[in-house]
Amino acid sequence: MKLPNYIDLAIIGAGVQALTLTTHLLQKSARHYHKFLVFDPSQTWLSQWQQQFAAQQIPYLRSPAVHHPDPNPHQLRTFAEHRHHELFPPYDRPGTKLFNDFCDEVIRRWKLADKVYPAKVIQIFPIKRASHSRFQLVLNTGETIMTRRVVLATGSGKVQFPEWVGKITSDYPLDKLCHSQQVNLNQLNLTGERILIVGGGLTSGHLAKGAINLGATVTLMTRKQLQSKIFDADPGWLGPKYLKDFHAETDWSTRYQHIQQARNGGSMTPEMMLQLSQAANEGKVRIDECCQVKDAQWQNNLWQVYCHDGNKHQFNRIWLATGTRFNVNKHPLLEDILNIYPTQIVNGLPVLDEHLRLPKSNFFIMGALAALQIGPVARNIGGGKMAVGRIVPAIVKPSLAIG
């Protein structure tokens, strides 16, 4: 694909939210088909998403069948007409393969396969003039392109490491301590190993199950008690039940507190809790709730782990399912943008306008960084659909355009 000099819209990232945006944009205005490009180094839609699901051997999604990238909410159930065994109760949560096959069908139907340009955006220069504003994108290929609008649709989280990791003084093999995003269960043989998994969210559950299946004994350590929830935030956050009051709240710090309380640091699905308690009964997993690592050192090819309760344990590996942190100030692409289009920032989250733009700009942000506007589900598939409902009108309606 030859890169044009100018496009109307650049979408950065080719994940589920970016795919949702493109299908809804084309549904509202087919004439925009030739006006946008998606930038992702993988050159394919959903590659990171699919790699992560495969690496952690995740059998099905946490979200119900109505949440997917196509504008028609019933489309996935229709697609699964002869594959009902791949929809899991409750709420018909789609199996991973079913969801991937459905997304392939969406990409084919909307003719989006060649809309992903295989490059990483490494810098964005805002060019602000009296008459109009533009953005110059610099790619890792050395190419540049001008665009009128940008939608940032990358996951954009920085992996979080507990404080004690920074205090490890001994050298250790890098594969013996890693964040959950670096673990690939398909490349490991863990027979006879003891593994410490830190974190109480669903990811730690998937990793624990995967490690047990590969012959390991697992200790799951969480700083508070495990929480059982079907979804990571209450479904009331997808509609007026909670959002009415949330949107009426004018204090951004209070909104931030609501988001934190709603997500509450991760939870497990009821069926994952059941599987882990069965594994615990069989002696394959030990669950240490309300327990934290104080210090860890690599000695004699083992981790010597000291906990706050005074206990000491030995492990072959440590996996950190400690999530990601979202901070607009730390995003590598946003420094120049925020200098030209400054906005209030609350605990790392930007205050955007009602169409999810940085104020007075054509720079849109979706995903977790849009949580102050969208709410606690901003990073989820359903949150992506809510974001699209705000962004698309500002692109297709001339009356809502800026510059």
Secondary structure by P-SEA (a helix, b strand, c coil): ccccccccbbbccccaaaaaaaaaaaaacccccccccccccccccaaaaaaaaaaacccccccccccccccccaaaaaaacccccccccccccccaaaaaaaaaaaaaaaccccccccccccbbbbbbcccbbbbbbbccccbbbbbcbbbbccccccccccccccccccccccccccccccccccccccccbbbbbccccaaaaaaaaaaaaabbbbbbbbcccbbbbcccccccccccccaaaaaacccaaaaaaaaaaaaccbbbcaaaaaaaaaaaaaccccccccccccccccccccccccccccbbbbbcbbbbcbbbbbbcccccccaaaaaabbbbbcccccccccccccccccccccccccccccccccccaaaaaaaaaaccccccccccccc
